[in-house]
Structure formats: C-alpha cells, structure tokens
Amino acid sequence: MNPMCFPKPAPGSCPMLPGSAMDSATKDEMQPSLPPGSSCPGPEWPEQERAEQLARGAALKWASGIFYRPEQLARLGQYHSREVQRTCSLEARIKSVVQSYLEGVKTGVWQLAQAFEAVQGTREALDQAHGLLQGMVEATETLKPLREQVAQHRQLQVLSQLLPRLRAVPAAVAHTRTLIGAQRLLEAYVCLRELEQLQEETWAPLGGLELPVFEGLGPLAEALGQAVEAAAGVAGRLAREDPALLVAAVRVAEVDARHTTSLELPPRDWQRRCLQALQEGLERTHFGTPLLLEPGALAGWLEALRVALPAELATAEALVAPCCPPHYKVVRLWAHTLHSGLRRCLQQLLEGPKLGAADAFALLHWTLHVYLGPEMMGSLELGPEADVSQLEPLLTPENIEQLEAMFVTQIQVNVAQWLQKALDGEVAEWNREQEPGTDSSGFYHSPLPAIVLQILEENIRVTSLVSESLQRRVHGMALSELGTFLRSFSDALIRFSRDHIRGEAMAPHYVPYLLATLNYQSALSSSVSVLQPDGAASGDLAPVEAGLDELQRRICRLVLEALLAELQPLFEALPSRRWLSSPELLDDVCERTVRFCQDFRRVRNPAVQLLLAEAERTVVLQYLRALMQGRLVCRGADERIQAAQRLQNDAAQLRELFLGLGLEESVQCAPVLLSLRDLLNLRDPMLLGLEVAGLRQKFPDVSEDHVSALLDLRGDVSREQRLAALSSLQAGPQPSLSAGHRALFSLVPVPTPALSSCLPSGPCA
C-alpha cells in the first residue's frame, strides 16, 4: 500500500493517534475551551504552534521514510501494534500523574480549610484583647490625678527634708559674695560648691525643677570666675606682693576643671580663662597702650623694653612659676606671650605713620641684634624652659625690606642735603678776596673732601651694625650720591668759570681756587676706597672713579683755558722777522708761563705732574699753531738756517722752563720742535720725502696740510718737490698709534691749502 495515499487531515482538525483510549471526561477536563468555530485548541503561544508544526512535519517525514518502499508495508501491522502499546503506556502514565495531582489538590484544600478556621479563632481572640486594653486605658486615665498627687507628695517630702538647708541658701550666697570681695577665693569656692551640691540634690527629685532660691548661683559663679581672672591678670604683681592670692586663684581654676555636675549648665572652663588672663594681663602691662612716639623716641622705648622684658622673665621664673602647676610652663608662656605682644605692637607701629631714619635704624638694630642677643632672649639665665628657639621672627622679611627701604630713602635725602650744603659753602669761598687756605705742607687745602667722605663713610660703617643687605643698600646710595655730588661740583666749576670769563663775577683768585679744587679731587680720588666695605665688588667704585677722572679733566681744562687766554696774544707775533732775530718773543711767553704756573707748586702729586704736562703741551700746541698759520716765509737759505736755529733754541728754552717747574723730561712735547728744525735745516729739497717720512714715523697724526704749511715756511720747495714729499706720507707703511701716544698735530688747525699744494688724493682734491 502506498503510504502517500493516506488521507490527510482536514485543515483545522486535530490529528488522532490510532488506539487512543482516553475517556472524553478526562479530555474535557485537560483541554482548554476552544474558541467558536475551532475544532481543536489553539496554541497559547506562537512557540507552541511552531512546535506542533515541527512535530507533525517530523512525523510525516518519519512515516514517509518508513513506508516509502512497498516491501515495508508488510510490517505495517507490527508498527501498528507497537504504536498501540506505546499509546496505552502513555495514557496510563498520564492517568497516574493526573490522579496524583488530584490527590495533592484535595489535601491542600483540606489544609486551607483548617487554616481558615484557625485564623477565625485568632481574630476573635484579638478582638477580645483589644476590648480589654481599651478598658485598661480608660482605667489608667482615671489614675493620672493620683500619680500627680504622688509626685507632688514626693517633692514636698524632699523639700520638707531640705527646707532648713534651703532657708540658709540666701545667707550662704551673700557670705560667698563677701568672701569673693575679700579675695578669699578658696573659701568662696568651697561655699559655691556646697550650694551647687545642694542644687543637685534638689534638681533630680524635683524632676529638673529650678527653685528660685538658686537663681543667684549663676551670677555668683561668674563673679568668682572674674575674680580668678583678675588675679591671674596681675600674676606678676601678685607673685611679688601676695603670692597666696595667686596660688588660690590657680587652685580654684584647677579644681573646677576636674569637677563634674549633673546640672544642665554650660561649662565654666576657668582653667582656660585663667591662662588667657595670664597672657592678656602680661601683654596689657607692657603693650596695652597704643604706641604713639615722637620722632626719635623709639630708641628710648626699645631700651626700656631691653630692661623690662628680661626682668619680667626673671620674675616669672623665680616667683610666678612656683605658684602655678608644672603643666602651665610659666617661663615658656611668659616668653612666648611677651614675644607675640611685642610682635603685634611692632606690626601696628609699621602700619602707622612713616618712621624716621633714626627710628627705622634703631628698630632694625634692636630686633636683629639686641632682642636675640645675650642681654635679652639669648640670655643663658633663661634656660631651656623658655624655648626661645620656637619663637617666630619679630619682623618678617617684608617688614625688614620696608624698614631698610625707608631708612635708605630718608638717609639719601639727608645725605644729599648735607653734601649740597657743604658744596654751597665751598663755592661761596671761591670769590673771596684772599687766596685758598693751605695746610702745613703749603698745599691748597679744604675740609670739603674730608667732610664728604666722612658723611658717606659714617653712614656705610654704621649700617654694618645692622645687616649686610642694609650696608649694601647704603653703600650703593653713597656711591650714587657721590656721583651726583661730583656732577654738581663740576657744574659749579663751569658756572664759576663762565661768570669769571664774562666779567659777571670776577674772582680775584680765579686760578688758585681752580688749583685748590684739583687738590680736592686728588684727596677724594685717593680716599674714595674707604667707602668700599669688606666683601664688596671692586667694580662698584668704577662709576665714581670715572666721575673723578672727568672732574680732573674738567679742572685741568679750565686751568689751561686761563693759561691759553694769557699766552694767545703773545703767539700772535710768532713767527716773524723779529722772532728770527731775537728770543724776546719766547722770553715773554716763558715769563708769562712761569708766573702763571708758580701756584702749581701748591698742587699735590700726581695732579701737579698732569697739570704741568698739559700746560707744556698747551704751550707747544700754541707754538705749532702759530707756525702753521703761514705768517712767515723764509727768503733764503740764511733765513731757513736762522729759523731752524730759533726752533732749536726755543725747544731748549721750553725744556729748561718746564724742567725748572718740576716736569719730567720724558713726558715733554717740546722735542717736536727739533723734528721741525731738521725739516727746515735740510739743504737739498730733493731729500724732503725722507725727512717727511721720518716726521710721520715720530708723529703719526701729522697730516698733509701740516707738511704743506711747513714746506711753505721753507720758501724754496717747488711744486714737484712738494708733491714728492707729500707722496712719501702715503708711500711708506702707516705708523700705528701707540698706547701712550699724545696727539699734537691733530689738535693744530692749519689754513686751507691752495689747490696747487694738494695731492690728487688729499683732503682738498
């Protein structure tokens, strides 16, 4: 039989396995109700429907696989019998399970019924208990007046027992106040404790009721606490006059700190108040009043502290400490309290009006040296109890910076005023009728340099007693003010010279006073090193030394201008025919120079050597200037020989002149005239190139214009010879200027040469 010919179940019908024997009643109980128009139960979930579809598909696939071949249809009966047996086995198992389930449900229903009956009985019992409780509450409300009567009876019983003691409370309070007024603090505290104990005995039985009779105990305790504070506030005086009172105050504070009470009262904390009173009283004694000092009075106040604070610490160690418990650490407390009070006082002082220079210096020196020194906090008599190593500095770095800046600023103003006053006094003497004063050696002398250096050096030296930083500041200020003073001195010299030259204020002794200022400059230059403190950089004096050198050059220039003013009219006639034949012109120059330079002997070395060298150089320059003007042209060989001889004689005369004045020969400039003599004395003009080249080697600053002017003086040099001689200036190696070379020709102007005397590369080409 072809298995594919089996009829398929109609859509919506339930497939039935052959041999099903489940009764309809059981099936009706197990199957859910079907929706209208449905022949089998629908799936409760989409997964159930999918499972059924898969099961049907698997069954069909199994049946199709088994009965696909015709030879397998012969075993169809066997398969049918096996499936019937399996179906019967399944139905039997299902029936067994359902039966067990129904028996369990029956047992559960019976147990629920029994529990319901027990709950009903419990509810009835609770209702009965609630009724009994309501009755008890009503009975309790009726007993409330009776309880109140009992409580009042107990309170009255306690009061009746304590009534004699309660009647004595007002008298005890008054007696305690009397004891406090008499400063019998221990007895007063005993009375106060008895009253407070009585208050505790009545407080608990009365249920926390506060009796009016005890209302005065609070103010009484506060009065006793204030008396303890007052005694602690003057501990230093009491330790000397009445130590028993101080001991009593401290003992009251200590005993009360260990006392406990059941009363709901705020803590008195008399021990803390006692310590605080010790500190406040100590600060009030020494720093209680605002510090309002007159300018300059701060040093006296600090000196008084230097005496008072060690005495106070000694009193604390010898008298106060034995009156106090060891844990008070009285000496340490005294030291730290005095230190903090002093520190606060100094901070207020710095926040107030600006201190003067003397006060700022005194405060810096006192705080940095005296306060921590052996006379005060560094005293060996204090011992380790003071613990001064833990004290913070009296002045912060910012305070020290403020005081140093304040001191330097005011000292700078004072120094500037002192220096200006000294300068004004010196300048006022320059127009006097008498010459400058001299010292025992005959040199011009004035106290001005000593005054200036003393003012500056004293300020630098004094600040070394305070700190190195302040000394550096004052040292820098002193050098700055000295530089300003030198500039002011130089400006005063210029005004003095200008007024004299213009005739506005003719100075009778103009040159001597200029020479005197040169001595002042020398004195300052030789002694300025005293302003250099130990350890300061050597380059700090460089600006001052440069200012002194500039002042020296200016004084020399003014002196030489005065010399030049006297010599210029004499050099107007040189060279000339009269000069060729007679030494009279140079004699007048020498005579005027000697007369002018006779006061140079009152100038100290090395300034006198510099002055003589510059004077000799000035004379030589004027001599060269006159030669270069072209006022004389030699007419022949005789005049050239005569001019060369005159140059030789004049050089010798100038040499002897300045040697006689004290100038060393090695620094003289007059030998330049001998070189010019050789140029004039040369007989063959063709050799002028060699002579000019030699002149250039000796004097590198000689120019073509100078050589041309000298060739004009010869009067016998042709154009070609002139060009050849000038060419030698460019042909030879250019000489280098040595370190000690002093310019001569470069300071001598010459008339603009004619075009015929210029080289193609010359300045007028």
C-alpha positions in Angstrom: 0.0 0.0 0.0 1.4 3.3 -1.0 1.8 5.5 2.1 1.3 8.6 0.0 -2.3 7.5 -0.5 -3.2 8.1 3.2 -5.8 10.7 3.7 -4.5 14.0 5.1 -6.3 15.5 8.0 -8.6 18.3 7.2 -7.3 21.8 7.9 -8.3 22.8 11.5 -9.0 19.3 12.7 -6.9 17.5 15.5 -4.9 14.5 14.3 -5.7 11.4 16.4 -3.2 8.6 17.1 -4.7 5.1 16.5 -5.6 3.2 19.6 -6.4 6.3 21.8 -8.4 5.2 24.8 -8.6 8.4 26.9 -12.2 8.9 28.0 -14.0 12.0 27.0 -14.4 13.3 30.5 -10.7 13.4 31.2 -10.1 15.0 27.9 -12.7 17.7 28.6 -11.0 18.5 31.9 -7.5 18.7 30.4 -8.4 20.6 27.2 -9.0 24.3 27.4 -12.1 25.8 26.0 -12.0 26.3 22.2 -12.9 29.5 20.5 -16.1 29.5 18.4 -15.7 27.8 15.0 -12.5 25.9 16.1 -12.3 22.1 16.2 -9.0 21.9 18.3 -7.5 24.1 20.9 -5.4 26.9 19.6 -1.9 27.4 20.8 -1.4 29.6 23.9 1.9 30.9 22.5 3.4 31.2 19.0 6.2 28.9 20.1 3.7 26.1 20.8 2.2 26.4 17.3 5.6 26.2 15.8 6.5 23.2 17.9 3.3 21.4 16.8 4.1 22.1 13.2 7.6 20.8 13.5 6.3 17.7 15.3 3.8 17.0 12.5 6.4 17.6 9.9 8.7 15.2 11.7 6.0 12.5 12.0 5.1 12.8 8.3 8.8 12.7 7.4 9.2 9.6 9.6 6.1 7.8 8.1 7.2 8.8 4.6 10.6 7.3 5.2 9.3 4.1 6.8 6.6 3.3 4.3 8.2 4.7 1.2 9.1 1.2 -0.2 6.4 -1.4 -0.9 8.2 -4.2 0.9 8.0 -2.3 4.1 4.2 -2.3 4.0 4.2 -5.9 5.1 5.4 -4.8 8.6 2.6 -2.2 8.9 0.8 -4.4 11.4 3.8 -4.6 13.6 4.2 -0.9 13.6 0.5 -0.5 14.4 0.7 -2.9 17.3 3.8 -1.2 18.7 2.3 2.2 18.5 -0.9 1.0 20.2 1.2 -0.4 23.1 3.2 2.9 23.3 -0.1 4.9 23.3 -1.6 2.8 26.0 1.6 3.1 28.1 1.5 6.9 27.7 -2.2 7.1 28.6 -1.6 5.0 31.7 1.3 7.3 32.8 -0.8 10.3 32.2 -3.7 8.9 34.2 -1.3 8.2 37.1 0.1 11.7 37.0 -3.3 13.3 36.9 -4.5 11.1 39.8 -1.5 12.1 41.9 -2.2 15.7 41.1 -5.8 15.5 42.1 -4.9 13.9 45.4 -2.5 16.7 46.2 -5.1 19.3 45.4 -7.6 17.6 47.7 -5.0 17.6 50.6 -4.3 21.3 50.0 -7.9 22.2 50.0 -8.3 20.5 53.4 -5.3 22.2 54.9 -6.6 25.6 53.7 -9.9 24.9 55.4 -8.2 24.1 58.7 -6.0 27.3 58.4 -9.1 29.4 57.8 -10.7 28.1 60.9 -7.6 28.9 63.0 -7.5 32.4 61.6 -11.1 33.0 62.5 -10.3 31.9 66.1 -7.3 34.1 66.4 -9.3 37.1 65.1 -11.9 36.6 67.8 -9.2 36.4 70.4 -7.6 39.6 69.2 -10.9 41.4 69.3 -11.4 40.3 72.9 -7.8 41.5 73.9 -8.4 44.9 72.2 -11.5 45.4 74.2 -9.6 44.6 77.4 -6.9 47.1 76.5 -9.4 49.8 75.9 -10.8 49.2 79.3 -7.3 49.4 80.9 -6.6 52.8 79.1 -9.7 54.3 80.5 -8.8 53.0 83.9 -5.3 54.5 83.6 -6.8 57.9 82.7 -8.7 57.8 85.9 -5.4 57.2 87.9 -3.5 60.2 86.3 -4.6 62.7 89.0 -3.5 60.2 91.6 0.0 59.9 90.0 0.3 63.7 90.0 -0.6 63.8 93.7 2.0 61.1 94.4 4.8 63.1 92.5 3.8 66.3 94.4 3.9 64.4 97.6 7.4 63.1 96.9 8.6 66.7 96.0 7.0 68.0 99.2 8.7 65.3 101.1 12.1 66.2 99.7 11.5 69.9 100.2 10.4 69.3 103.8 13.6 67.4 104.4 15.8 70.1 102.7 13.9 73.1 104.0 16.3 74.1 106.7 19.2 74.0 104.2 17.2 75.8 101.6 16.4 78.6 104.0 20.1 79.1 104.5 20.9 79.5 100.8 20.4 83.3 100.5 22.7 83.9 103.5 25.2 81.5 102.0 25.1 83.3 98.7 25.7 86.7 100.5 28.5 85.2 102.5 30.1 83.8 99.4 29.9 87.2 97.7 31.6 88.7 100.8 34.4 86.1 100.5 34.9 86.9 96.9 35.1 90.6 97.7 37.6 89.9 100.3 39.6 87.8 97.8 39.3 84.7 99.9 38.8 82.7 96.8 39.3 79.1 98.1 36.7 79.6 100.9 34.4 81.2 98.4 34.8 78.3 96.0 34.0 75.8 98.9 30.8 77.7 99.7 29.9 77.8 96.0 30.4 74.0 95.7 28.2 73.4 98.7 25.4 75.5 97.2 25.8 73.7 93.9 25.7 70.3 95.6 22.5 71.3 97.3 21.1 72.4 94.0 22.0 69.0 92.5 20.3 67.2 95.4 17.0 69.1 94.8 17.2 69.1 91.0 16.9 65.3 90.4 14.0 64.7 92.9 12.1 67.7 91.6 12.4 66.5 88.0 14.7 69.2 86.8 12.6 72.0 88.5 14.7 75.1 89.2 14.0 76.7 92.6 14.0 80.5 92.7 16.3 80.3 95.7 19.1 79.1 93.4 18.8 81.9 90.8 21.8 83.7 92.3 24.2 80.9 91.9 24.9 81.6 88.2 26.0 85.3 88.8 27.8 84.1 91.9 29.9 81.6 89.9 30.6 84.2 87.3 31.8 86.7 89.9 34.1 84.1 91.3 35.4 83.3 87.8 36.0 87.0 87.2 37.9 87.2 90.5 40.1 84.3 89.4 40.7 86.0 86.0 41.5 89.3 87.7 44.1 87.6 90.0 45.6 85.8 87.0 45.8 89.1 85.1 48.1 90.6 87.6 50.1 87.5 88.3 53.5 89.2 88.1 52.5 91.8 90.8 50.8 89.2 93.0 53.8 86.9 92.8 55.8 89.7 94.4 53.2 91.2 96.8 50.6 88.4 97.6 51.6 85.0 96.2 48.9 83.3 98.3 46.1 85.0 96.3 47.7 83.9 93.1 48.0 80.3 94.3 44.4 80.4 95.4 43.2 81.6 92.0 45.2 79.0 90.2 44.0 76.2 92.6 40.3 77.3 92.1 40.7 77.1 88.3 42.4 73.7 88.5 39.9 72.1 91.0 37.0 73.4 89.0 38.4 71.8 85.8 38.2 68.4 87.4 34.7 68.9 88.8 31.6 67.3 87.1 28.0 68.1 87.7 24.6 66.6 86.7 23.1 70.0 86.2 22.5 71.1 82.7 24.8 74.1 82.9 27.3 75.4 80.3 31.0 74.5 81.2 32.8 77.3 83.1 36.3 76.4 81.8 38.0 78.5 84.4 41.4 76.9 83.6 41.4 78.2 80.1 40.2 81.6 81.2 42.9 81.7 83.9 45.7 81.0 81.3 44.1 83.6 78.9 44.0 86.1 81.7 47.7 85.5 82.4 48.6 86.2 78.8 46.3 89.2 78.4 47.5 90.8 81.7 51.1 90.4 80.7 50.5 91.9 77.3 48.4 94.7 78.8 51.2 95.6 81.3 53.8 96.1 78.6 51.9 96.7 75.3 48.5 97.8 76.5 48.6 101.4 75.4 48.9 102.4 71.7 52.4 103.3 70.8 52.5 107.0 69.8 56.1 108.1 69.9 57.6 111.3 68.9 60.2 111.2 66.1 63.5 109.8 67.5 61.8 108.5 70.7 61.6 104.9 69.5 65.1 104.1 70.7 64.2 105.1 74.2 61.2 102.8 74.2 63.2 99.9 72.9 65.8 100.5 75.5 63.2 100.4 78.2 61.9 97.1 76.8 65.5 95.8 76.9 65.5 96.3 80.6 61.9 95.4 81.3 61.4 92.2 79.4 64.4 90.2 81.0 63.2 91.4 84.4 59.7 90.2 83.6 61.1 86.8 82.6 63.2 86.6 85.7 60.2 87.3 87.8 58.2 84.6 86.0 60.9 82.0 86.6 61.6 82.9 90.2 58.2 83.9 91.6 55.3 83.1 89.3 56.4 79.6 88.2 56.3 78.2 91.8 52.7 79.4 92.2 51.4 77.5 89.2 51.2 73.8 88.2 54.1 72.5 86.2 51.9 72.0 83.1 51.4 75.7 82.9 55.1 76.1 81.7 55.1 79.6 83.1 58.5 80.6 81.7 57.7 79.4 78.2 54.3 81.0 78.5 55.8 84.3 79.6 58.4 84.3 76.8 56.0 83.5 74.1 53.3 85.9 75.3 55.8 88.8 75.6 57.2 87.9 72.1 53.7 87.8 70.5 52.7 91.0 72.1 55.8 92.8 71.1 55.5 91.4 67.5 51.9 92.6 67.3 52.9 96.0 68.7 55.7 96.4 66.1 53.3 95.4 63.3 50.9 98.2 64.4 53.9 100.6 64.5 54.9 99.8 61.0 51.3 100.2 59.8 51.1 103.7 61.3 52.9 106.9 60.3 56.1 106.6 58.4 59.2 106.2 60.7 62.1 108.5 60.5 65.6 107.3 59.6 66.8 107.2 63.2 63.8 105.2 64.3 64.0 102.8 61.4 67.7 102.2 62.1 67.1 101.7 65.9 64.2 99.3 65.2 66.3 97.2 62.7 69.3 97.1 65.0 67.3 96.3 68.1 65.2 93.5 66.5 68.1 91.8 64.6 70.8 92.0 67.3 69.7 93.3 70.7 66.5 91.3 71.1 68.0 88.0 70.3 71.3 88.8 71.9 72.6 87.7 75.3 71.1 90.7 77.1 67.5 89.5 76.3 66.1 86.4 74.7 69.5 84.9 74.2 70.4 85.1 77.9 71.8 81.9 79.4 69.8 82.6 82.6 66.5 81.8 80.8 67.4 78.2 80.4 65.6 75.7 78.1 62.3 76.3 79.8 61.7 79.5 77.8 62.1 77.5 74.5 63.0 80.7 72.6 64.1 78.7 69.6 60.5 78.3 68.6 59.8 82.0 68.5 59.0 83.4 65.1 60.9 86.4 63.9 59.8 89.8 65.3 59.9 91.3 61.8 59.0 89.4 58.6 61.3 89.7 55.6 58.7 92.1 54.1 59.0 94.3 57.3 62.8 94.3 57.1 62.6 95.2 53.4 60.2 98.0 54.2 62.4 99.4 57.0 65.6 99.2 55.0 64.0 101.0 52.1 62.5 103.6 54.4 65.9 104.2 56.1 67.8 104.4 52.8 65.3 106.8 51.3 65.5 109.2 54.2 69.2 108.9 54.6 69.6 109.6 50.9 67.6 112.8 51.3 69.7 113.8 54.3 73.0 113.0 52.6 72.0 114.9 49.5 71.2 118.0 51.7 74.4 117.7 53.7 76.5 117.4 50.5 74.8 120.3 48.8 75.2 122.4 51.9 78.9 121.6 52.0 79.3 122.3 48.3 77.4 125.7 48.6 79.8 126.7 51.4 82.8 125.8 49.3 81.5 127.6 46.2 80.8 130.7 48.3 84.5 130.9 49.2 85.7 131.0 45.5 85.0 134.7 45.2 86.8 135.7 48.3 89.5 138.4 48.4 92.1 136.1 49.9 93.7 133.0 48.5 92.6 129.5 49.3 93.9 128.1 52.6 96.9 125.8 52.8 97.9 123.0 55.0 101.2 122.7 57.0 103.0 121.5 53.8 101.9 124.6 51.8 99.4 122.8 49.6 96.0 124.2 49.0 93.6 122.6 51.4 89.9 122.5 52.2 87.9 120.4 54.6 85.4 119.6 51.9 86.8 116.2 50.8 87.0 115.0 54.4 83.5 116.2 55.1 82.1 114.5 52.0 83.9 111.2 52.7 83.1 111.3 56.4 79.4 111.8 55.8 79.3 108.9 53.4 81.7 106.6 55.2 80.0 107.1 58.6 76.6 106.0 57.1 78.1 103.0 55.5 80.0 102.0 58.6 77.0 102.4 60.9 74.8 100.2 58.8 77.2 97.4 59.1 76.0 97.1 62.7 72.5 96.1 61.3 72.8 93.8 58.3 74.8 93.2 55.2 71.9 93.9 53.0 71.3 97.3 54.5 75.1 98.1 54.2 74.9 97.1 50.5 71.9 99.4 50.0 73.6 102.4 51.8 76.8 101.7 50.0 75.1 101.9 46.7 73.2 105.0 47.8 76.5 106.6 49.0 78.2 106.0 45.6 75.2 107.3 43.8 75.1 110.5 45.9 78.9 110.9 45.5 78.5 110.7 41.7 75.7 113.3 41.9 77.9 115.5 44.1 80.8 115.3 41.6 78.5 116.3 38.8 77.2 119.2 40.9 80.8 120.2 41.7 81.7 120.1 38.0 78.6 122.2 37.1 79.5 124.7 39.8 83.0 125.0 38.4 81.6 125.7 34.9 79.4 128.4 36.3 82.3 129.9 38.3 84.5 129.9 35.2 81.8 131.3 32.9 80.9 134.1 35.3 84.6 135.0 35.6 85.3 135.0 31.9 82.2 137.0 31.1 83.1 139.5 33.8 79.8 138.9 35.7 81.6 137.9 38.9 85.3 138.5 38.6 87.2 136.2 41.1 90.3 137.8 42.5 92.0 134.5 42.8 90.4 132.5 39.9 93.3 130.2 39.1 94.4 129.5 42.7 90.9 128.3 43.5 90.8 126.1 40.4 94.1 124.6 41.5 92.6 124.1 45.0 89.7 122.1 43.5 92.3 119.9 41.8 93.7 119.1 45.3 90.1 118.4 46.4 89.7 116.0 43.5 93.0 114.3 44.4 92.0 113.9 48.0 88.7 112.3 47.0 90.3 110.1 44.5 92.9 108.8 46.9 90.5 108.3 49.8 87.4 107.0 48.0 88.4 103.4 48.7 87.3 104.0 52.3 83.7 103.8 51.1 84.3 100.2 49.9 83.1 97.8 52.6 84.7 94.4 53.0 83.4 91.9 50.6 82.0 94.4 48.2 82.7 94.0 44.5 85.7 96.0 43.3 83.8 97.3 40.3 81.4 99.2 42.4 83.7 102.2 42.5 84.2 102.3 38.8 81.4 104.9 38.1 82.8 107.1 40.9 86.4 106.8 39.7 85.2 107.7 36.2 83.4 110.8 37.6 86.6 111.8 39.5 88.6 111.4 36.3 86.2 113.5 34.4 86.2 116.2 37.1 90.0 116.2 37.0 90.0 116.7 33.2 87.5 119.5 33.5 89.5 121.3 36.2 92.7 121.0 34.0 90.8 122.2 31.0 89.6 125.3 32.9 93.2 126.0 34.2 94.6 125.6 30.7 92.0 127.8 29.2 93.1 130.5 31.6 96.7 129.9 30.6 95.8 130.0 27.0 94.0 133.3 27.4 97.2 134.9 28.7 99.5 133.3 26.0 97.4 133.7 22.9 98.2 137.5 22.4 101.9 136.7 22.6 101.8 134.0 20.0 100.1 136.3 17.5 103.6 137.8 16.7 105.2 134.4 16.2 106.8 133.5 13.8 108.0 136.8 12.3 111.2 138.5 11.3 111.6 139.8 14.8 111.3 136.2 16.1 114.1 135.1 13.7 116.5 137.6 15.1 115.6 137.8 18.8 114.4 135.4 21.6 112.4 138.2 23.1 109.0 136.9 22.0 109.5 133.5 23.5 111.1 135.1 26.6 107.8 136.8 27.2 105.9 133.5 26.7 108.2 131.8 29.2 107.9 134.6 31.7 104.1 134.6 31.5 104.1 130.9 31.8 106.3 130.8 34.8 104.2 133.5 36.5 101.1 131.6 35.7 102.5 128.2 36.9 104.1 129.4 40.1 101.0 128.4 42.0 101.3 124.8 40.7 103.6 124.1 43.5 100.7 124.2 45.8 99.1 121.2 44.0 99.8 117.7 45.2 101.2 114.9 43.1 100.2 113.3 40.8 97.9 116.1 39.8 100.7 118.6 39.6 102.6 116.4 37.1 99.4 116.1 35.0 98.9 119.8 35.2 102.5 120.7 34.2 102.4 118.2 31.3 99.1 119.7 30.0 100.5 123.2 30.4 103.7 122.3 28.5 101.6 120.6 25.8 99.4 123.7 25.6 102.4 126.0 25.0 103.8 123.6 22.4 100.4 123.4 20.6 100.2 127.2 20.5 103.7 127.3 19.1 102.8 124.8 16.4 99.5 126.6 15.7 101.5 129.9 15.1 104.0 128.1 12.8 101.1 126.6 10.7 99.4 130.0 10.1 101.9 130.8 7.3 102.7 134.3 8.6 106.4 133.8 7.7 108.2 132.5 4.5 112.0 132.2 4.5 113.6 134.2 1.8 116.7 132.2 1.5 119.0 129.6 3.0 120.2 132.1 5.7 116.7 132.6 7.0 116.0 128.9 6.9 119.1 128.2 8.9 118.2 131.1 11.2 114.6 129.7 11.7 116.0 126.2 12.3 118.3 127.6 14.9 115.5 129.5 16.5 113.4 126.3 16.8 116.3 124.6 18.4 116.8 127.4 20.9 113.1 127.6 21.7 112.9 123.9 22.3 115.8 124.1 24.7 114.3 127.1 26.4 110.9 125.4 26.8 112.6 122.2 28.1 114.6 124.2 30.7 111.5 126.1 31.7 109.3 123.1 32.5 112.2 121.2 34.0 112.6 124.1 36.3 108.9 123.8 37.1 109.3 120.2 38.0 108.0 118.4 34.9 109.8 115.2 33.9 111.7 115.4 30.6 110.3 112.1 29.3 106.7 113.5 29.0 107.6 116.8 27.4 106.4 117.7 23.9 108.9 120.4 23.1 111.2 117.8 21.2 108.7 118.1 18.3 110.4 121.5 17.5 113.7 119.7 16.9 112.0 117.5 14.3 110.6 120.6 12.6 114.1 122.1 12.8 115.5 119.2 10.8 112.9 119.7 8.2 113.9 123.4 7.8 117.6 122.7 8.1 117.6 120.3 5.2 119.7 121.8 2.4 118.7 119.5 -0.5 114.9 119.8 -1.2 115.1 116.5 -3.1 115.5 114.7 0.2 112.4 116.2 1.8 110.5 113.0 1.2 112.8 111.1 3.6 112.5 113.8 6.2 108.7 113.9 5.9 108.6 110.1 6.2 110.7 110.3 9.4 108.5 113.0 10.8 105.4 110.8 10.1 107.0 107.9 12.0 107.6 110.1 15.0 104.3 111.8 14.9 101.6 109.6 13.3 98.9 112.3 13.5 100.8 114.8 11.2 98.8 115.5 8.0 99.5 116.7 4.5 98.2 120.1 5.5 100.7 120.3 8.3 103.6 119.2 6.0 102.5 121.7 3.3 102.4 124.5 5.9 106.0 123.6 7.0 107.1 123.4 3.3 105.6 126.9 2.8 107.7 128.1 5.7 110.9 126.9 3.9 110.0 129.0 0.9 112.2 127.0 -1.6 110.1 124.0 -2.4 108.8 123.7 -6.0 105.5 122.1 -6.9 107.1 118.8 -8.0 109.3 118.6 -4.8 106.2 119.3 -2.7 104.2 116.6 -4.4 107.1 114.1 -4.0 107.4 115.0 -0.3 103.7 114.6 0.3 103.7 111.4 -1.6 106.0 109.9 0.9 103.3 110.3 3.5 101.2 107.7 1.6 104.0 105.6 0.2 105.6 104.3 3.4 104.0 102.0 5.9 101.4 103.7 8.0 102.6 104.0 11.6 100.3 102.7 14.4 99.3 104.8 17.3 100.9 103.5 20.5 99.1 103.3 23.8 101.0 106.3 25.3 100.8 108.5 22.2 99.7 112.0 22.8 98.1 113.8 20.0 99.8 117.0 18.8 99.3 117.8 15.1 95.7 116.6 15.1 94.9 119.4 17.5 96.6 122.1 15.4 94.4 123.6 12.8 96.0 124.9 9.5 94.7 127.3 6.9 93.1 125.6 3.9 95.9 125.0 1.5 96.0 126.3 -2.1 95.0 123.8 -4.8 98.5 123.8 -6.2 99.7 122.2 -2.9 97.2 119.4 -2.8 97.8 115.8 -3.9 95.1 114.2 -6.1 94.1 112.1 -3.0 94.4 114.9 -0.5 91.6 116.4 1.5 91.2 119.4 -0.9 91.5 117.4 -4.1 
